[in-house]
Amino acid sequence: MLHADYPFWSFVGLVAVLLPLPWHWRARNVATLALIFWIALANLIVFVNSLVWADNFADHAPAWCDISGRIWQIFGYGIPACSLAQMRRLESVASTRRSVITAAHRRRRMWLEAAWCLLLPPFMLPLLYVAQGHRYDIYENVGCRIVPTTTWAGLIVTHCFTILIALAVLVYSALAIRWFLVRRLQFRAILAASQTGLSVSRYLRLIALAIVEVVLLLINQIISLVVVLRLPIVPYTSWSDIHYQYGLISQVAEAQLTPFAHVVSVLSLYAAPLYAFVFFIFFGLGEEAVLEYVRMYGRLLRLAERVGFKEASVIRPPASPILFVPSLGVHTTSATGRPLRDGGRGLSSIDDKEDGTFEAQSPSVGGYGIPMTVERSVV
């Protein structure tokens, strides 16, 4: 295999983007789940194509080429569509235009985001077919691609719509950052009131992820547009004229590609793993990710024990993560300053509340017990 790096990096990208899936599924973040879906699907296509068409360009699987070629076409719409839905939600949360968010409103928002992220890209297929002059191309070591004709209709459908959505993402990202800067002092309270499960860190990471991926998409689109504009633009005369050779299947060896076209094809292959690695950097290395890895490791150990494998030297992680609780020096005394006695149970007990405070309780002696609430601050 001449290019073993193609399947290797696409497989690594597939695993990397799926690792943060469990906690995003629990958070019911539809736009992020849809983004994972599109990136994983693109990496799967690159992985399969780079194996099937390694060092050859034969027409092995026509049905697979028809399906995967169209999925690869709409992958370019899926990334900005998911990012736009995500940024629109973050901007809406930070602007506090809606003071009360009901369960019905959350369900409606989830359905709208699902329709936008998962149905808009397939909706573009009929428009892409308008500019599709032949069935598909097969490139050596790359696989199947559906390439539109170099007409103005093809340029508008393939590039202009994607660029417009990407620019809208940047506008909403700027608005979301503006709301954060304007209301940064009370921003934690705003996110808590929105009942979205967002923290300030996750809010900023989502914005950064959308900006980075959209910028990468714009760079890819601009390079592809430069390649197309180097070719003569064919006038779109009629439907029959554009589709008169629709059954044609072009098979191209790697040596036949110009150096510039070869660079563009390689960049298109590495685009999917690059999106996956960017996503993993933002959401696969955080605190919630580490806790999820601990849970997964524990499940694997329990599964290994069920099938009969036991390793005495393996340190078993806890079933649920136990966080380090610092000693806060809580001490309960009577009103006269003398320490209280609790009959052998210890001087006090500390209850860890969900809001991040500890409540120290002690049985009172003669009604002189003093309850104390101590705020926890861990840096």
N, C-alpha and C positions, 0 to 999 in steps of 0.2 A: 504494500500500500504506500503510494507516494506521499499522501498527506494524512498521516495518522493523527495529526493534531486536530483535524476537523471533527471526527466523531468523539475524540477525547474531551475537548473543551465543551462541545455541545452537551455531552452526558453530564459533565461536572456542573454545567449551568442548569441543567434540568433538576439535578439533585439539590443544588443551592437554592433555587427559587421555591422548591417544594418544602424545604425544611421549616420555614416560618409559617407554613399553612395552618397548623392546628390552632394557634392562638388567634390568628386572624379569623378563622372560622368561628371560634367562640365569641369574638367581638362582633360578628355579623357585619363586618365592613364590606359591603357589596362591591364597591369600586376597587378596593384592594384585592379582593378575591378574584374579580374578573381580570385584573392586571396579572395576577399569578397565573390564571388560566391561559391567557394569550401568550405570555412569555414561555411557559412550560410547553405549550403546543408548538411554538416556533422552534424551540430547542429540540423537541422530539422529531420534527420534520427534518431539521439539519442533520441530526444523528442518523436517522434512517437513510436519507438520501446519500450522505457521505459514505455509508457502508455499501449500499446497493450499487452505486455508480462509482465506486473506487476504481480508478484506472480504466474506466470504460464509459461509453456513452450510448449503449444499446437501449432499445425500447423494451425494458424488462416488464414494466408494470403500468400499462396505460391507465387503468382505473385509479391507481394510486397517484399518478401524475395529474389526472384531472382534479382529484380531491385536494391533494397537498398543494398544487399550484394555486388553487383559488384561496385556500387558507392562508398561504404566504402573501397573497395579494392584500387580503383584508387585515392581516397582522399589522400593517402600517397604519390602519385606522383604529385598531383596538387600543394601542398604546396611548395615543392622545385622547381618545374618547374616555378611557378610564381616568386619566389624569385630569381631564376637564370636570368629570363628575366629582372627583375627589376635591379639587380646588373650589368648586362651586359650593360644596357642602361646608368646607372649612371657612370660606368667606361668610356664608350664611350664619354659621355658629358664632363667629367672632363679631359679626355686626350686631347681634342681638335684636334683629328686626322682629323676631317672633319670641315673645317673652315666655309663653307657655307652650311646651312641646308635648303633645299628647301621644298616646300609643298609636292612634290611627294615623297621625301625621308621620310618625316614624315608619310605619308599614308602607304608607304611600310613597315616602321618599325612597325606601328600599326597592320597591317595585319600579319606580321611575329610573333609579340608577341601574338596575338590572337590565331594563329595556334599552337604555342609552348605551351601556357598555357591551352588551351581548347581542343586541339586535341591529344597532346602527351599522357595524361593520358588514354583516351579511347583506344588509339593505343596499350596500354599494355595489354588490355583484352585478345586478342588471346594468348599472351605469358603466361598469368596467367591461362588460360584454359588448357594449356599443363600440368600443375602440379596440376590441380583440380581433386581430386580423387572421390568426391561425390558432391551431389547437394548443400547442405548447412547444417549448424548446427543452432539449436535454443537453446539459453541459457536463463534460467529463470532470469527475471528482466533486461536482456541485449538485447535480441532479436536475429535477424538473423545475422549470420556471415558465409562467405565463407572462409573456411580454406584450404590452399593447402596441398598436401601431404609432408611429411618430406623427400623429395628427394633433391639431389643436384640441380636439375633443379628448384624445388620450392624455395630453398634458394637463388639462383642467381636472379630469377625473382622478388621475394617478397622483399628481403632485399638488395642485392648488388647494383642493379640499383638505388634504392632510396639513398643509402649511397653515391654512386658516384656523383649523382646530388647535394646532400647536400654539399659534399666537394668542388665541383666546385663553389657553391654559396659562400663558405667561401673564396676561392681564389679570386673571383671577388670583394668581399667585401674588402679584404685586398688591392687590387689594387685601388679601389675607395677611400679608406682612404688615401692611399699613395699619389694619385693625389691631394687630398684636402690639405694634409700637405705641399706638394711641392709648390702649387700655392695658398696658403690660402690668400695672400695679394690681389690678383686680382680675387679671386674666385667668388665674386658677379658679376663682369663683365662677367666672363666666363659663368655663369648660365644665365645671361640676354641675352647674344649673342646666346645661344643655343635655345631660344624661346620654352622652355619646360614648362614654368610656375613654375619652381623650385626656391625655396629660399634656402639659406644655412641651415636654420633650418629644412626644409622639406627634403633636401638632406641627412642630418645626421640622421634624424628620420627614413627614409626609410632604410638606412644601418643598423641602430640598430635593426629595426623590423626584417629584413631578418636574421641577426645573431642570435637573440633570438629565432625566430621560427625554424630556422634550427637546432640550438643546442637542442631545445626541441624534434624535430623530431629524431635527432640522438640518444638521450637518449631513446626515445620510441623504436626505431629500435634495439638498442643494448639489451634492456631488452627482447624484443620479440625474438631476436636471441638466447639469453641465454636460454630461455624457450624451443625453438626448439632443440637446441643442447643437451639439457638434455634427449631428446628422441632418440631412435635408428634411424639412417639414413637408409631409405629404398632405395635400388638400383632402378634406373629407367630402367626397363628392356624393356618395349615396351608400345606403346600407348594403346593397348587393355588391357594389364595387369593393367595399372594405372586406366583406366576408366571402369573396368568391373562392378563396383558397383556404377555407376554414379547416379542412381536414389535414392540412400540412403539419408534419412534425419535424422540426429542425433538430439535427444532431450535430453537436459542435465539439471538436476535440480541444483540449486545453492549449495545444500548440497553435491553433487557429486564432486564438484571441489576441487582440492587440495588447501591448503592455498596460495601457490605461484601462481597457475593458477587463483585463485580468485582475487589476487592483480593485476595481469596483465589485467584481464578483466575490473576491476574498473578503472585502469589507462587509458585503451583505451576509456572508456566512457567519462572520464574527459578531454581527450586530446582536443576534439573539443571545449568545453567551454573555456579551457585554451588558445587556439589559439585566440579565439574571444576576450577574455579579454586583451590579450597582444596587439592585434590590436587596441582595443579601447583606451588603455592607451597611445599609441603613436599618434593616430589620432582623438580620440574623445574628448580630453580635451584641444586642442589648441585654438588659437584665432579664426581661421576660423570656428572651430566647434561651439564655443559659438555664433558667429554671425549667423550661420545657425540655431541654436536652437531658437534664437530670431525671425528669419523669420518664422520658423515653428510655434512658439507660436502665432505670428500675424495671420497666416493663420487659425489656429484653432479658434481664437477669431472671425475672420470674418465669418467662417463657422458656428459658434455658433449663431451669429447674424442673419444669413440667415434663420436658422431653428427656430428663435423666441426667443432664449435665450439671455438676456442682463443682464449684471452685472455692476452696476454703480461703484462699488468699485474696479473693476479690472483696473490696470494700463496698458494701451495699449502700447506695444512696437512700435517703429517707423517702418514704412514700409521698410525703408532702414537704415542700421546702421549708426548712426551719431557719429563719433569719436571726442573726445575732442581735440580741437585745442588750444594750449597754446598761451598766449599773448606774442608776440615777440618784442613789443615796437617799431613798425614801425611808423615813423613820416616823412612826406615829407615837406621840406622847400624850399624856393626859393634860388637862388644862393647867395643872400645877407644875408641869415640866417633868413629872416622873414617868418612866417608860411603862407602857401597858403590858399586861400579861394575858395570854390567850389560852392558857391551859395546855401548853405543849404544842400548839399548832403553829408557832412562830409569831413574831410580832405583827407582821402585816402580810397581806397578799396583794399582788399586783394584777389587775385585769387589763389586758391589751385591747383597746377599743379599735374599731375600724377607722375612726377618724384620725388615728395617729397619736392618741393620748393614752397615758396610763392612769388608772385610778387606784390609789392605794386605800385599802380597806382594812379595818381591824375591829374586832369585837370590843365594844366599849365596856369600861369598868366603871360602874356607878354613873353611866350616862355621860362620861367626860371624853369619849373618843372623838378625835378630830379627823374627819375624812379629808384626804388631800388628793388633788388632781395635778399631775405633773405632765407637762407637754414634752413629747419626745422630739429631739432634733438630732438626726444622724447625718453627719457630713461625710 
